[in-house]
Amino acid sequence: MAEQGYHHAQISRIARTAGVADGTVYLYFKNKEDILISLLRQAIGRIVEKLQERMDGVECAEDRLRVLVRLYLEELGGHPQMAMVTQVHLRQVDANIRRQIGDIMKPFYRALDDVIALGMRQGVFRENVNPRIARRLIFGTLDETVTAWVLPGGKYDLVSLADDVVDVLLHGLSRAPAGIPSGEAMDDRPG
């Protein structure tokens, strides 16, 4: 699917690549869509499982965000073909598959929501930040970072961007007035 695209990937090619007969594929999967969903379920499941392990004992929201960003970039950066499937080919599937993808992504979104809620409680994030917008901002940034890496062929170390991504997520683009931490400057602005 990474090489040919979702719509051009044929069960016979998938079977040949796996070194099995076409019928063997159908013993485990209903169709090509089922294979795609299984790939995503495995990839996101692995990320969520590792995330739970790595966040164990990490109490600070900023550190949790760093763990989450680094892990996401490590996982997709370490599997360029999976990154191609998740970033390009999943966007080309029908609405039914997209709904299933949404269900698969829920545990990862919950992990994001937990980091955001913790950050609000700890004062790392503004207490009046909209959690849904914050989740979209974080995930959208990760998503676009991986897409910009995978499309030209993954020619640099994706994980090396983790600290820069976290920096922009935590501190934004604005420059705080001298002597005022950026969070305070944001809270003092009108509107």
Secondary structure, DSSP 8 states (H G I E B T S, - for coil): -TTT-TTT--HHHHHHHHTS-HHHHHHH-SSHHHHHHHHHHHHHHHHHHHHHHHHTT---HHHHHHHHHHHHHHHHHT-HHHHHHHHTGGGGS-HHHHHHHHHHHHHHHHHHHHHHHHHHHHTSS-TT--HHHHHHHHHHHHHHHHHHHHTTT--S-GGGGHHHHHHHHHH-S----TTS-HHHHHHTS--
